[in-house]
């Protein structure tokens, strides 16, 4: 790609060396740089890309975009120094131009909870309609029916995001659903991504260590809707949860058409009511009546919880906006696969129920416990939960208070990183309203312990981790751990695979 016109359009810059006319690929990761590539030197929280500039020049980079200059060798590689505040924008422009290809219909999902579920549901619905699709988010990145490959962040850096969209374009995939975190909006990770549909799920207590307060958090989330722009000749849409307290803030930032969904407000465009949960042939299901622009429909899904009904509504709208009829979307709902680590019920051959979920906020725990009440009625509930390192621990006491609904709690960690594990666990302990709990910092041991305590007929809830298969310890050491796998192995050993009664 010819790079000269882009560099020429950067009005505030200093150029060292001779600019190349053409470049190949672009990356913020020095390990990915080869002959003729562009390296973006980002000064991050833990890694400063400027420390790798000499390395990428030796590897054959032809252009470096940086925010400072330190007498780098520029006989074979040009270094363009720009304002630090502009570097992600410039990187996104270059990445966007490098990753040309067919138009991809793009859906971005933001909110405290539900991002993974909704974006995965959209991807899975489109696959059932035999459309090509890709997903990117907490679970990783995948195209069509691939198993997602973990990327590290809910929304990756702006260059990686554009490069993944480029992969999708080059493979002629028509749809792309991704999770847009609040960090992504603030840190410029979605700059110049052409989004067709933006979805808002909810806003609850989370990441206040980063945003400061809920109003700032709401504003930062609303940036997604302003990225749709105000060119009303483009068919773009905002899909908003009318049940959330911050709905009005999101609506004010949306210049394009608004489609709403609700479980409470009958005036919403998509309204679900008569929600019932039941068990059929050993499988928990939820039924509801849907009021839509195309009429009313009886719906059945293989998920439980009102919040999952809300997530399904958001996904249905995104697929409906693609041109699918509501009637046909309703028909495929019972065919949708379980969502790994999201209200996932495990161990059909065991005398206990094991439920895995990603709940990690006060609101997430509240909805998790509400959703499982029918399953837990008349049974003892044992719950494992952990607090992550480098996260907002001010939510800990609220979580402790909410999970005190469980009969017994094992408090642990969730990738403690370099944090004091006692501080992490104590943040939850402070909110506990009963003494039926214990603290075990290493998560694998905590999961083994809760299975050791479980008796036939009990319900075991594994919260805050979902299907993540790792723990991050001190100095970034990554070790394997999977809540579902550890729990199932321990339960099958303990109960010898005894078939569950009833």
HUUR-V38534 format. One record per residue. N is the residue number from 0. SS is DSSP state (A for helix, B for strand, O for the rest). NEAR is the number of other ideal C-beta (glycine too) atoms within 12 Angstrom. Layout:
n:N ss:SS near:NEAR
n:N ss:SS near:NEAR
//
This chain:
n:0 ss:O near:27
n:1 ss:B near:16
n:2 ss:O near:34
n:3 ss:A near:21
n:4 ss:A near:15
n:5 ss:A near:32
n:6 ss:A near:33
n:7 ss:A near:14
n:8 ss:O near:18
n:9 ss:O near:25
n:10 ss:O near:11
n:11 ss:O near:18
n:12 ss:O near:24
n:13 ss:B near:20
n:14 ss:B near:25
n:15 ss:B near:25
n:16 ss:O near:26
n:17 ss:O near:18
n:18 ss:O near:27
n:19 ss:O near:29
n:20 ss:O near:17
n:21 ss:B near:20
n:22 ss:O near:35
n:23 ss:O near:24
n:24 ss:O near:33
n:25 ss:B near:43
n:26 ss:B near:37
n:27 ss:O near:42
n:28 ss:O near:28
n:29 ss:A near:29
n:30 ss:A near:15
n:31 ss:A near:24
n:32 ss:O near:34
n:33 ss:O near:22
n:34 ss:O near:20
n:35 ss:O near:25
n:36 ss:O near:36
n:37 ss:B near:45
n:38 ss:B near:45
n:39 ss:B near:50
n:40 ss:O near:44
n:41 ss:O near:41
n:42 ss:B near:22
n:43 ss:O near:23
n:44 ss:O near:11
n:45 ss:O near:13
n:46 ss:O near:17
n:47 ss:B near:19
n:48 ss:A near:34
n:49 ss:A near:30
n:50 ss:A near:20
n:51 ss:A near:29
n:52 ss:A near:38
n:53 ss:A near:25
n:54 ss:A near:23
n:55 ss:A near:38
n:56 ss:A near:30
n:57 ss:A near:18
n:58 ss:O near:24
n:59 ss:O near:24
n:60 ss:O near:40
n:61 ss:O near:34
n:62 ss:B near:47
n:63 ss:B near:52
n:64 ss:B near:51
n:65 ss:B near:43
n:66 ss:O near:30
n:67 ss:O near:25
n:68 ss:O near:23
n:69 ss:O near:18
n:70 ss:O near:12
n:71 ss:O near:30
n:72 ss:O near:20
n:73 ss:O near:27
n:74 ss:O near:12
n:75 ss:O near:22
n:76 ss:O near:36
n:77 ss:B near:34
n:78 ss:B near:39
n:79 ss:B near:43
n:80 ss:B near:29
n:81 ss:O near:32
n:82 ss:O near:19
n:83 ss:A near:23
n:84 ss:A near:15
n:85 ss:A near:25
n:86 ss:A near:37
n:87 ss:A near:38
n:88 ss:A near:29
n:89 ss:A near:40
n:90 ss:A near:42
n:91 ss:A near:37
n:92 ss:A near:32
n:93 ss:A near:44
n:94 ss:A near:41
n:95 ss:A near:28
n:96 ss:A near:27
n:97 ss:A near:34
n:98 ss:O near:33
n:99 ss:O near:17
n:100 ss:O near:22
n:101 ss:O near:18
n:102 ss:O near:18
n:103 ss:O near:34
n:104 ss:B near:34
n:105 ss:B near:41
n:106 ss:B near:48
n:107 ss:B near:48
n:108 ss:B near:49
n:109 ss:B near:52
n:110 ss:O near:46
n:111 ss:O near:41
n:112 ss:O near:42
n:113 ss:O near:48
n:114 ss:A near:46
n:115 ss:A near:45
n:116 ss:A near:48
n:117 ss:A near:49
n:118 ss:A near:49
n:119 ss:A near:45
n:120 ss:A near:46
n:121 ss:A near:51
n:122 ss:A near:46
n:123 ss:A near:39
n:124 ss:A near:40
n:125 ss:A near:37
n:126 ss:A near:29
n:127 ss:A near:24
n:128 ss:O near:25
n:129 ss:O near:15
n:130 ss:O near:26
n:131 ss:O near:25
n:132 ss:B near:38
n:133 ss:B near:41
n:134 ss:B near:45
n:135 ss:B near:51
n:136 ss:B near:44
n:137 ss:O near:38
n:138 ss:O near:34
n:139 ss:B near:31
n:140 ss:B near:35
n:141 ss:B near:32
n:142 ss:B near:30
n:143 ss:O near:25
n:144 ss:O near:18
n:145 ss:O near:21
n:146 ss:O near:15
n:147 ss:O near:32
n:148 ss:B near:18
n:149 ss:O near:20
n:150 ss:O near:25
n:151 ss:O near:23
n:152 ss:O near:26
n:153 ss:O near:38
n:154 ss:O near:37
n:155 ss:O near:35
n:156 ss:O near:35
n:157 ss:A near:38
n:158 ss:A near:43
n:159 ss:A near:36
n:160 ss:A near:45
n:161 ss:A near:44
n:162 ss:A near:36
n:163 ss:A near:36
n:164 ss:A near:41
n:165 ss:A near:30
n:166 ss:A near:27
n:167 ss:A near:36
n:168 ss:A near:28
n:169 ss:A near:18
n:170 ss:O near:23
n:171 ss:O near:18
n:172 ss:O near:34
n:173 ss:O near:29
n:174 ss:B near:41
n:175 ss:B near:47
n:176 ss:B near:50
n:177 ss:B near:53
n:178 ss:B near:45
n:179 ss:O near:49
n:180 ss:O near:38
n:181 ss:A near:39
n:182 ss:A near:31
n:183 ss:A near:39
n:184 ss:A near:39
n:185 ss:A near:26
n:186 ss:O near:32
n:187 ss:O near:34
n:188 ss:O near:41
n:189 ss:O near:45
n:190 ss:O near:33
n:191 ss:O near:28
n:192 ss:O near:41
n:193 ss:O near:31
n:194 ss:O near:40
n:195 ss:O near:32
n:196 ss:B near:44
n:197 ss:B near:50
n:198 ss:B near:50
n:199 ss:B near:50
n:200 ss:O near:48
n:201 ss:O near:41
n:202 ss:O near:39
n:203 ss:O near:35
n:204 ss:O near:30
n:205 ss:O near:38
n:206 ss:O near:35
n:207 ss:A near:26
n:208 ss:A near:23
n:209 ss:A near:22
n:210 ss:A near:27
n:211 ss:O near:17
n:212 ss:O near:17
n:213 ss:A near:26
n:214 ss:A near:16
n:215 ss:A near:22
n:216 ss:A near:34
n:217 ss:A near:36
n:218 ss:A near:24
n:219 ss:A near:36
n:220 ss:A near:44
n:221 ss:A near:33
n:222 ss:A near:34
n:223 ss:A near:45
n:224 ss:A near:39
n:225 ss:A near:25
n:226 ss:O near:34
n:227 ss:O near:36
n:228 ss:O near:22
n:229 ss:O near:14
n:230 ss:O near:12
n:231 ss:O near:13
n:232 ss:O near:9
n:233 ss:O near:17
n:234 ss:O near:18
n:235 ss:O near:31
n:236 ss:B near:33
n:237 ss:B near:41
n:238 ss:B near:51
n:239 ss:B near:45
n:240 ss:B near:46
n:241 ss:O near:34
n:242 ss:O near:33
n:243 ss:O near:36
n:244 ss:O near:21
n:245 ss:O near:32
n:246 ss:A near:32
n:247 ss:A near:19
n:248 ss:A near:26
n:249 ss:A near:35
n:250 ss:A near:25
n:251 ss:A near:18
n:252 ss:O near:30
n:253 ss:O near:33
n:254 ss:O near:21
n:255 ss:O near:28
n:256 ss:B near:23
n:257 ss:B near:30
n:258 ss:B near:33
n:259 ss:B near:36
n:260 ss:B near:43
n:261 ss:B near:31
n:262 ss:O near:34
n:263 ss:O near:22
n:264 ss:O near:22
n:265 ss:O near:18
n:266 ss:O near:13
n:267 ss:O near:30
n:268 ss:O near:31
n:269 ss:B near:44
n:270 ss:B near:33
n:271 ss:B near:42
n:272 ss:B near:24
n:273 ss:B near:19
n:274 ss:B near:32
n:275 ss:B near:22
n:276 ss:B near:30
n:277 ss:B near:19
n:278 ss:B near:21
n:279 ss:B near:15
n:280 ss:O near:9
n:281 ss:O near:17
n:282 ss:B near:19
n:283 ss:B near:32
n:284 ss:B near:28
n:285 ss:B near:37
n:286 ss:B near:28
n:287 ss:B near:35
n:288 ss:B near:23
n:289 ss:B near:36
n:290 ss:B near:27
n:291 ss:B near:30
n:292 ss:O near:21
n:293 ss:O near:19
n:294 ss:B near:14
n:295 ss:B near:20
n:296 ss:B near:29
n:297 ss:B near:24
n:298 ss:B near:36
n:299 ss:B near:29
n:300 ss:B near:45
n:301 ss:O near:32
n:302 ss:O near:42
n:303 ss:O near:40
n:304 ss:O near:40
n:305 ss:A near:33
n:306 ss:A near:43
n:307 ss:A near:43
n:308 ss:A near:45
n:309 ss:A near:45
n:310 ss:A near:45
n:311 ss:A near:47
n:312 ss:A near:51
n:313 ss:A near:53
n:314 ss:A near:46
n:315 ss:A near:46
n:316 ss:A near:47
n:317 ss:A near:44
n:318 ss:A near:41
n:319 ss:A near:34
n:320 ss:A near:35
n:321 ss:O near:28
n:322 ss:O near:17
n:323 ss:O near:27
n:324 ss:O near:20
n:325 ss:A near:28
n:326 ss:A near:20
n:327 ss:A near:21
n:328 ss:A near:37
n:329 ss:A near:33
n:330 ss:A near:21
n:331 ss:A near:30
n:332 ss:A near:36
n:333 ss:A near:21
n:334 ss:A near:19
n:335 ss:O near:35
n:336 ss:O near:21
n:337 ss:O near:30
n:338 ss:O near:39
n:339 ss:O near:31
n:340 ss:O near:33
n:341 ss:O near:45
n:342 ss:O near:46
n:343 ss:B near:38
n:344 ss:B near:37
n:345 ss:B near:37
n:346 ss:O near:33
n:347 ss:O near:23
n:348 ss:O near:19
n:349 ss:O near:32
n:350 ss:O near:27
n:351 ss:O near:41
n:352 ss:B near:39
n:353 ss:B near:43
n:354 ss:B near:43
n:355 ss:B near:38
n:356 ss:O near:46
n:357 ss:O near:42
n:358 ss:O near:45
n:359 ss:O near:42
n:360 ss:O near:40
n:361 ss:A near:33
n:362 ss:A near:30
n:363 ss:A near:39
n:364 ss:A near:41
n:365 ss:A near:29
n:366 ss:A near:37
n:367 ss:A near:44
n:368 ss:A near:35
n:369 ss:A near:25
n:370 ss:A near:34
n:371 ss:O near:40
n:372 ss:A near:23
n:373 ss:A near:23
n:374 ss:A near:32
n:375 ss:A near:30
n:376 ss:O near:14
n:377 ss:O near:13
n:378 ss:O near:26
n:379 ss:O near:23
n:380 ss:B near:37
n:381 ss:B near:39
n:382 ss:B near:47
n:383 ss:B near:49
n:384 ss:B near:53
n:385 ss:B near:49
n:386 ss:B near:46
n:387 ss:B near:37
n:388 ss:O near:29
n:389 ss:O near:23
n:390 ss:O near:31
n:391 ss:O near:33
n:392 ss:A near:36
n:393 ss:A near:25
n:394 ss:A near:37
n:395 ss:A near:38
n:396 ss:A near:23
n:397 ss:A near:30
n:398 ss:A near:46
n:399 ss:A near:31
n:400 ss:A near:24
n:401 ss:A near:33
n:402 ss:A near:45
n:403 ss:O near:29
n:404 ss:O near:30
n:405 ss:O near:39
n:406 ss:O near:27
n:407 ss:B near:30
n:408 ss:B near:43
n:409 ss:B near:44
n:410 ss:B near:40
n:411 ss:B near:41
n:412 ss:B near:44
n:413 ss:B near:43
n:414 ss:O near:34
n:415 ss:O near:33
n:416 ss:O near:24
n:417 ss:O near:19
n:418 ss:O near:28
n:419 ss:O near:18
n:420 ss:A near:32
n:421 ss:A near:19
n:422 ss:A near:21
n:423 ss:A near:35
n:424 ss:A near:38
n:425 ss:A near:23
n:426 ss:A near:35
n:427 ss:A near:45
n:428 ss:A near:31
n:429 ss:O near:24
n:430 ss:O near:29
n:431 ss:O near:31
n:432 ss:O near:19
n:433 ss:O near:16
n:434 ss:O near:11
n:435 ss:O near:20
n:436 ss:B near:32
n:437 ss:B near:24
n:438 ss:B near:30
n:439 ss:O near:26
n:440 ss:O near:30
n:441 ss:O near:24
n:442 ss:A near:44
n:443 ss:A near:32
n:444 ss:A near:24
n:445 ss:A near:41
n:446 ss:A near:43
n:447 ss:A near:29
n:448 ss:A near:30
n:449 ss:A near:44
n:450 ss:A near:36
n:451 ss:A near:26
n:452 ss:A near:30
n:453 ss:O near:35
n:454 ss:O near:22
n:455 ss:O near:21
n:456 ss:O near:23
n:457 ss:O near:33
n:458 ss:B near:38
n:459 ss:B near:52
n:460 ss:B near:47
n:461 ss:B near:56
n:462 ss:O near:51
n:463 ss:O near:43
n:464 ss:O near:40
n:465 ss:O near:36
n:466 ss:O near:32
n:467 ss:O near:37
n:468 ss:O near:27
n:469 ss:B near:24
n:470 ss:B near:34
n:471 ss:B near:26
n:472 ss:O near:25
n:473 ss:A near:18
n:474 ss:A near:12
n:475 ss:A near:18
n:476 ss:O near:14
n:477 ss:B near:17
n:478 ss:B near:19
n:479 ss:B near:16
n:480 ss:O near:33
n:481 ss:O near:26
n:482 ss:A near:46
n:483 ss:A near:35
n:484 ss:A near:28
n:485 ss:A near:34
n:486 ss:A near:43
n:487 ss:A near:29
n:488 ss:A near:22
n:489 ss:A near:32
n:490 ss:A near:38
n:491 ss:A near:24
n:492 ss:A near:16
n:493 ss:A near:27
n:494 ss:A near:28
n:495 ss:O near:12
n:496 ss:O near:16
n:497 ss:O near:18
n:498 ss:O near:16
n:499 ss:O near:24
n:500 ss:O near:13
n:501 ss:O near:13
//
